[in-house]
Amino acid sequence: MFTLIDFEESPGHSPFRKWYLALDSQASPKIDTVLAKLELGVHSNIKWFRGIGEYVLNWGPGYRIYLIADGDNLIVLLGGGTKSGQ
């Protein structure tokens, strides 16, 4: 099991949470499923670049979740976006 936490740029300001809350009603359940998979340790859709992971969801505009791993059981969610906004 992995623990997911949001990175905060300043107290109460999470880029991931801001992005997530702006998703439409079709996209947010898809992202919820990705988060559940990450918590279970399913990391097959993550591409790693210099310590930063990009989880690729091939649905809709191509959602991305950016993250880092801190130790063996913690994932820090940095932000989200779409393929066109990389």
Secondary structure, 3 states (H helix, E strand, C coil): CCEEEECCCECCECHHHHHHHCCCCCHHHHHHHHHHHHHHCCCCCEEEECCEEEEEECCCCCEEEEEEECCCCEEEEEEEEEHHHC
